[in-house]
């Protein structure tokens, strides 16, 4: 008996099955895969998962899956790092090939895409991934993700790329954030698996490169804050400010900075660069205060290499006549310096 399709489900050639030998076999294979998904959806069966790479993050991912009862096989190049997971119920695979052969979903988390390629782009492994879903949660570039998706499609595997916006201690918690891009159906069909990884796992687009693009944007924001913190620590230490005091004052100031960032994004989105009645602060005000920071850093011998980069953006904008513009006007001057 055929089960009715889940809401919104439909046959999706090429989603779980490889481009076929003939249109007939393609159709049959696609239907079988679709019925199987319906069965899993209906009876709540859990899919077998392989976690490839159990470093700090991969181990956290495996622990989260095991905690939710997902049958999980793990493989790590250095076997000892995978072994603690056996106590939590994981099966330790002696080789990548055995790990992926046992799995319907293959979650990869290694250092970079070169490592992913070294692991998966092996003839024997490539031969058994047809019909599986590969989820690469390794950090990388948008282009790297697009190439990986193409490589998987050529071998009959579905592909999702994810960027983890959290440290390992957040994985499996409500605040665990991961952005995922690629075939939305593959994401929706495996909602329970993604939910196990964190309370805030979101699909952000069909383009497999989108998660990594968003990741890079957010990393730029994060490193702005972290390098800023390094400078704040150096200034405080050379001026005899106790670091606990710095921490307390930052807690008080952070909402102001959050507001400035939100305003900057809003104005850049609208292209509102000229100062107006809603401008919070102009380039001239920021540039003036920035001179005080440079003076202090020079006086105390603090490395200026990062802040000199800020300076050159300020100067390009000012040279273009934007001194009185809203701070958001700087966003037009991030192209390569001439
Ligand atoms: P990690 O603890 O250093 O683990 C790296 C993993 O990659 C290990 O399992 C390592 O295997 C494996 N590996 C590296 N090169 C390999 C190769 N050529 N062949 C096979 N395996 C290889 O790093 P991590 O913190 O777990 O980070 C893993 C990924 O998650 C990275 O892409 C990172 O950017 C991303 N991420 C991490 C965090 C975080 O807070 N840690 C946050 C967001 C995203 P061995 O054990 O054998 O060396």
Boltz pocket constraint, residues with backbone or C-beta under 6 A from the ligand:
constraints:
  - pocket:
      binder: B
      contacts: [[A, 53], [A, 54], [A, 55], [A, 56], [A, 57], [A, 58], [A, 76], [A, 77], [A, 78], [A, 79], [A, 81], [A, 109], [A, 110], [A, 111], [A, 112], [A, 114], [A, 115], [A, 118], [A, 119], [A, 137], [A, 138], [A, 139], [A, 140], [A, 164], [A, 165], [A, 166], [A, 167], [A, 168]]
      max_distance: 6.0
